[in-house]
Amino acid sequence: MTRYLFLLSLAALLLSGCAQNARSSSARESDNAAPAIPEGIGVNIHFTDPQPGELKLLAAAGFRWVRMDFYWQRTETANGRYDFTPYDRLMDALDQHKIRALFILDYTNKLYDDGVAPYTDEGRRAFAQWAAAAAQHFRGRGILWDIYNEPNIGFWTPHPSVLNYTRLALECAQAMRQAAPGEQVIGPAVSGFDFPFLEQCFKAGLLEYWSAVSIHPYRQTDPETVAEDYRRLRRLIDAYAPAGKQVQIISGEWGYTTAWHNLDEAWQAKMYARELLINQANGVALSIWYDWHDDGNDSKNIEHHWGIVSFPYYANREPVYDLKPAYRAAQTLNTLLAGYRFSERLPVGGTDDYVLMFRRGDSISFAAWTTARPGHTITIPLKAGAYRVIAHTGETIGTQTVEASGLILALTDAPQYVTPDH
């Protein structure tokens, strides 16, 4: 992916008359940057055969990517014999909606190494040959291939081993490059910011093969706390990346479940918007929300409530799933900011206030919220004119005519979008 963006200075905006008396408050440590919205935004799924109407609904939210397990066990059921038919069907369905795939090469195969994560020469060779065959089979389809899933925790059996992971990942990446040059390989899809694990991967030379580093930034704190983690990861990548190579960061899996502390769906929608916006502001090349739909109805089961649509499927109804507020938050962000790129965080208000500016050609729009309790009022320096203020779930809050003093906005913990009222 070529996802680079020269950040626009606020001085240039002053010359154009789009904003007044402001400057950037967040210097970037890398020129890696998020693409225009929604080209770098996706959602995690758990199927190869979508229900009728399902992908139509998913695409209507504005998603351009899905992330899905590409199971070794299911696609190599006899030594060296591969059947990728389920994923052929999925790719054909995705193509109809112009959605791209991030496939996770995982997990184990009972044919090798007693069904645990590959640790022998034979097991690694078999995994690498399977991955290379998959890359060759789907060559040219725009897939991102992620080598394994969260190998730093229990998904790597019988227990995590960075040495065994790096050996597998190197052999896998080399085989894929030889079989399908030009296919994009990423890794290591770690749970959290496991910097010791990541550094061992980089020391082993994996950045020679990876076009991006995939991370799963889960946390129960505010999504804005991820910024320092991203900065630290960029510094680590820069220290080990081959000279002249830009290695991007991908947020491959991250969401908020409403089963945490009895939090509700309205809170989840706020977290969706803030997570995606903060990833944009930190130059994340691809952001995958976890999850597409709930996995069940048990109110106390954490795994059942990550989705942005509910669990029951309704075959003879449109929409085919009940939409949660987080779906509206996704659709609003992807629609209102379609074609916009992140430009600057304005130094307006306090350190807890986030006023992010996005640019599409000569047009600018803003997303604004605060992590402070309670909320408060700020003034955004804008040129004279009429502006719409829109809630994170799409409702129009109002229209404001701006004079010399700027636009007055009451900040809350829910993002609001400010756009010119043409």
C-alpha positions in Angstrom: 0.0 0.0 0.0 1.2 3.5 -0.8 -0.3 5.5 2.1 1.9 8.5 2.5 0.7 12.1 3.3 2.6 15.3 3.6 1.2 17.0 6.7 -0.2 20.5 6.0 0.9 23.3 8.2 -1.6 25.6 9.7 0.4 28.5 8.3 -0.8 27.4 4.8 -4.3 27.4 6.1 -3.9 30.9 7.4 -2.9 32.0 3.9 -6.0 30.3 2.4 -8.2 31.9 5.0 -9.6 28.5 6.2 -8.4 28.9 9.8 -7.0 31.6 12.0 -4.5 31.9 14.9 -3.7 28.2 15.2 -0.7 26.0 14.9 0.0 22.3 15.1 0.3 20.8 18.6 1.5 17.3 17.7 4.7 16.9 15.8 4.9 13.7 13.8 7.9 11.4 14.3 7.3 9.6 11.0 5.9 10.5 7.6 3.8 7.3 7.6 0.2 8.4 7.5 -3.3 7.1 7.3 -4.9 7.1 3.8 -8.0 9.1 3.0 -11.1 8.0 4.9 -12.5 5.3 4.6 -9.8 3.6 2.5 -7.9 2.4 5.6 -10.9 1.4 7.7 -12.2 -2.2 8.2 -13.9 -4.6 10.5 -13.3 -8.2 11.7 -15.5 -11.0 10.5 -15.8 -14.7 11.3 -17.2 -16.3 8.1 -16.3 -17.3 4.6 -20.0 -17.5 3.5 -21.8 -14.3 4.3 -25.5 -14.4 4.9 -27.7 -12.9 2.1 -27.6 -9.1 2.6 -24.8 -9.2 5.1 -22.0 -7.7 3.0 -24.4 -5.1 1.6 -25.0 -3.9 5.1 -21.3 -4.1 6.0 -20.4 -2.1 2.9 -23.1 0.5 3.6 -21.3 1.3 6.8 -18.4 2.4 4.7 -15.9 -0.3 5.4 -13.3 -1.0 2.8 -11.6 -4.0 4.5 -12.5 -7.1 6.4 -10.1 -9.2 8.5 -10.6 -12.9 8.6 -8.8 -16.0 9.8 -7.3 -18.1 7.0 -7.2 -21.5 8.7 -4.4 -23.9 8.0 -6.3 -26.8 9.5 -9.3 -26.3 7.2 -7.4 -25.8 4.0 -4.7 -28.5 4.2 -6.5 -31.7 5.3 -3.9 -34.0 3.7 -0.2 -33.5 3.4 0.6 -31.0 0.7 -3.0 -30.9 -0.7 -4.7 -27.5 -0.4 -8.3 -26.6 -0.8 -9.0 -22.8 -0.8 -12.5 -23.1 -2.1 -14.2 -21.4 1.0 -11.9 -18.4 0.6 -12.5 -18.3 -3.2 -16.2 -17.8 -2.4 -15.5 -15.1 0.2 -13.2 -13.2 -2.2 -15.8 -13.3 -4.9 -18.4 -12.0 -2.5 -16.1 -9.2 -1.3 -15.2 -8.2 -4.8 -18.9 -7.5 -5.5 -18.7 -4.8 -2.8 -15.2 -3.6 -3.5 -14.0 -4.7 -0.1 -10.4 -6.0 0.4 -9.3 -8.8 2.7 -6.7 -9.0 5.4 -6.2 -12.8 5.9 -4.5 -14.1 9.1 -2.4 -17.2 8.4 -3.2 -19.3 11.4 -3.2 -21.6 13.5 -2.0 -25.2 13.9 -2.6 -28.4 11.9 -2.9 -31.9 13.4 -0.9 -33.3 10.5 2.2 -31.6 11.9 4.0 -31.2 15.2 1.3 -33.0 17.1 -1.2 -30.2 16.5 0.7 -27.5 18.3 2.2 -24.3 16.9 5.0 -25.3 14.4 8.3 -25.8 16.2 10.2 -28.4 14.0 11.8 -28.0 10.7 9.1 -30.2 9.2 6.2 -28.2 10.8 7.7 -24.8 9.7 8.3 -26.0 6.2 4.8 -27.3 5.9 3.3 -24.0 7.2 5.5 -22.0 4.9 4.6 -24.1 1.8 0.9 -23.8 2.6 1.2 -20.0 3.1 3.1 -19.7 -0.2 0.5 -21.7 -2.0 -2.2 -19.5 -0.7 -0.4 -16.3 -1.7 0.2 -17.7 -5.2 -3.4 -18.9 -5.5 -4.8 -15.4 -4.6 -2.0 -13.4 -6.2 -3.0 -10.0 -7.5 -6.2 -9.8 -5.4 -5.0 -7.1 -3.1 -4.8 -9.2 0.0 -2.8 -8.4 3.1 -1.3 -11.6 4.6 -0.8 -11.4 8.4 1.5 -14.2 9.8 -0.3 -15.7 12.7 -2.5 -14.2 15.3 -1.3 -13.0 18.8 1.6 -15.4 19.0 2.7 -13.7 22.2 -0.2 -15.1 24.2 -2.1 -18.4 24.3 -2.8 -18.6 20.6 0.7 -19.9 20.2 0.6 -23.4 21.7 1.6 -25.0 24.0 3.0 -21.7 25.2 4.3 -18.5 23.6 7.9 -18.7 22.1 9.3 -15.7 20.3 12.1 -17.8 19.0 9.8 -20.3 17.4 7.6 -17.6 16.1 10.4 -15.7 14.4 11.8 -18.9 12.9 8.3 -19.7 11.4 7.7 -16.1 10.3 11.0 -15.8 8.5 10.6 -19.1 6.6 7.0 -18.3 5.8 7.8 -14.8 4.5 10.7 -16.1 2.4 8.6 -18.8 0.8 5.8 -16.3 0.1 8.1 -13.8 -1.5 9.6 -16.5 -3.8 6.2 -17.9 -4.8 4.3 -14.6 -5.2 6.6 -11.6 -5.4 4.8 -8.4 -4.6 2.2 -9.8 -2.3 2.0 -7.8 1.0 3.1 -9.7 4.1 2.7 -8.2 7.6 3.1 -9.3 11.2 3.2 -10.2 14.1 -0.4 -9.3 15.1 0.7 -9.2 18.8 -1.8 -8.7 21.6 -1.1 -5.3 23.1 2.2 -3.5 22.7 4.5 -6.3 23.7 7.7 -4.4 23.0 10.2 -7.1 24.0 8.4 -9.6 21.6 8.3 -7.0 18.8 12.0 -6.1 19.2 13.0 -9.7 18.9 11.0 -10.0 15.7 12.8 -6.9 14.3 16.2 -8.1 15.4 15.5 -11.4 13.6 15.2 -9.4 10.3 11.4 -9.6 9.8 11.1 -6.0 8.8 13.0 -6.9 5.6 9.8 -8.8 4.6 7.0 -7.0 6.3 5.4 -4.0 4.7 3.7 -3.1 8.0 3.7 -4.1 11.7 0.3 -5.3 12.9 -0.6 -4.6 16.5 -3.7 -5.2 18.6 -4.0 -2.1 20.9 -6.8 -3.4 23.2 -7.2 -1.6 26.5 -10.0 -0.7 28.9 -8.8 2.8 29.2 -9.6 5.7 26.8 -8.4 5.1 23.3 -6.4 8.3 23.3 -3.9 6.7 25.7 -2.6 4.7 22.6 -0.7 7.7 21.2 2.5 7.2 23.3 2.5 3.5 22.4 2.4 4.3 18.7 5.2 6.8 19.1 7.4 4.2 20.9 6.6 1.6 18.3 7.6 4.0 15.5 10.9 4.7 17.1 11.5 0.9 17.4 10.6 0.3 13.8 12.9 3.1 12.7 15.8 1.6 14.6 15.5 -1.7 12.8 13.9 -1.1 9.4 16.1 -1.6 6.3 17.6 1.7 5.1 15.1 3.6 3.0 12.2 1.3 3.7 9.0 2.7 5.3 7.3 0.2 7.4 3.8 1.2 8.4 1.7 0.5 11.5 -1.6 -1.4 11.3 -4.2 -1.6 14.1 -5.2 -5.1 13.1 -7.7 -5.7 15.9 -9.2 -3.4 18.5 -12.6 -2.8 19.9 -14.6 -2.3 23.1 -17.2 -4.8 24.4 -20.3 -3.6 26.2 -19.9 -6.6 28.6 -17.1 -4.7 30.4 -18.5 -3.3 33.7 -22.0 -3.2 32.3 -21.2 -0.5 29.9 -23.8 0.3 27.3 -24.1 0.5 23.5 -24.1 4.3 23.5 -20.7 4.2 25.2 -19.4 1.7 22.7 -20.4 4.0 19.8 -18.3 6.8 21.4 -15.4 4.5 21.7 -15.7 3.5 18.1 -15.5 7.0 16.8 -12.7 8.1 19.2 -10.6 4.9 18.5 -10.8 5.4 14.7 -10.2 9.1 14.9 -7.2 8.8 17.2 -5.7 6.1 14.8 -6.1 8.6 11.9 -4.4 11.3 13.9 -1.5 8.9 14.7 -0.9 7.9 11.0 -2.1 4.3 11.3 -2.3 2.9 7.8 -5.2 0.5 8.4 -7.6 0.3 11.4 -9.7 -2.9 11.9 -12.5 -2.7 14.4 -13.3 -5.8 16.4 -16.0 -7.0 15.7 -18.7 -7.0 12.9 -21.6 -8.7 14.8 -22.2 -9.9 18.3 -21.4 -13.6 18.8 -24.3 -14.3 21.2 -26.9 -12.9 23.5 -25.4 -13.7 27.0 -25.2 -10.3 28.7 -22.3 -11.4 30.9 -20.2 -13.0 28.2 -17.5 -10.6 27.1 -17.0 -12.4 23.8 -20.7 -11.9 22.8 -20.7 -8.1 22.7 -17.9 -6.7 20.6 -20.1 -6.2 17.4 -21.5 -3.1 15.8 -24.6 -5.1 14.8 -26.5 -7.5 17.0 -26.4 -11.3 17.0 -29.8 -12.4 15.5 -30.0 -12.6 11.7 -33.2 -11.7 10.0 -33.4 -13.3 6.5 -36.6 -11.6 5.3 -35.9 -8.1 6.6 -33.7 -5.1 5.7 -31.4 -4.5 7.5 -30.7 -8.1 8.1 -29.2 -7.3 11.6 -30.3 -4.9 14.2 -27.9 -1.9 14.0 -26.2 -0.8 17.2 -25.2 2.8 17.8 -21.6 1.9 16.9 -22.8 1.0 13.4 -24.2 4.5 13.1 -20.9 5.9 14.4 -19.0 4.0 11.8 -21.3 5.0 9.0 -21.3 8.7 10.1 -17.5 8.9 10.3 -16.9 7.1 6.9 -19.6 9.2 5.2 -18.9 12.7 6.6 -15.2 12.4 6.3 -15.1 10.4 3.0 -12.1 11.5 1.0 -10.6 13.5 3.9 -7.1 13.0 5.3 -6.0 13.9 8.8 -4.1 17.2 8.8 -3.6 18.7 12.3 -4.6 18.5 15.9 -5.3 22.1 16.9 -4.0 23.5 20.2 -7.5 24.6 21.2 -8.6 24.1 24.8 -6.6 21.9 27.2 -4.6 18.8 26.9 -7.7 16.7 27.3 -9.4 18.4 24.4 -9.1 16.9 20.9 -9.9 19.1 17.9 -8.7 17.3 14.8 -8.7 18.9 11.4 -9.2 16.9 8.2 -8.6 18.2 4.7 -10.0 17.1 1.3 -8.6 19.4 -1.4 -9.6 22.9 -0.3 -12.3 21.7 2.1 -11.7 21.3 5.8 -13.8 19.5 8.4 -13.2 18.9 12.1 -13.8 16.2 14.7 -13.9 17.5 18.3 -14.3 15.9 21.8 -12.8 15.9 25.3 -11.7 13.3 27.7 -12.3 15.7 30.6 -15.2 15.3 33.0 -17.4 17.3 32.8 -17.4 18.7 29.3 -16.9 22.4 28.6 -17.0 25.0 25.9 -14.2 25.9 23.5 -13.8 28.3 20.5 -12.4 26.9 17.2 -10.8 29.6 15.1 -12.5 29.5 11.7 -13.2 32.0 9.0 -16.6 33.6 8.8 -19.4 31.5 7.4 -22.1 28.9 8.3 -21.1 25.5 9.8 -23.1 22.3 10.6 -22.4 20.5 13.8 -23.2 16.8 13.6 -23.2 14.1 16.3 -21.0 11.0 16.1 -24.1 8.9 15.3 -25.2 11.2 12.5 -27.9 13.5 14.0 -27.6 17.2 13.2 -27.0 19.2 16.4 -27.4 22.5 14.7 -26.0 25.2 12.4 -23.8 28.0 13.6 -22.9 31.2 11.9 -19.3 32.1 12.6 -18.0 35.7 12.8 -14.6 36.9 13.7 -14.5 35.2 17.1 -14.7 31.7 15.7 -17.1 28.7 16.3 -18.2 28.1 19.9 -18.6 24.4 20.6 -19.7 22.6 23.8 -17.4 19.6 24.0 -18.4 16.2 25.5 -16.9 12.8 25.5 -18.7 12.1 22.3 -17.1 13.3 19.1 -18.9 16.0 17.1 -18.2 16.8 13.4 -18.0 20.4 12.2 -18.4 20.9 8.4 -19.1 23.9 6.2 -22.8 24.3 5.6 -22.8 24.7 1.8 
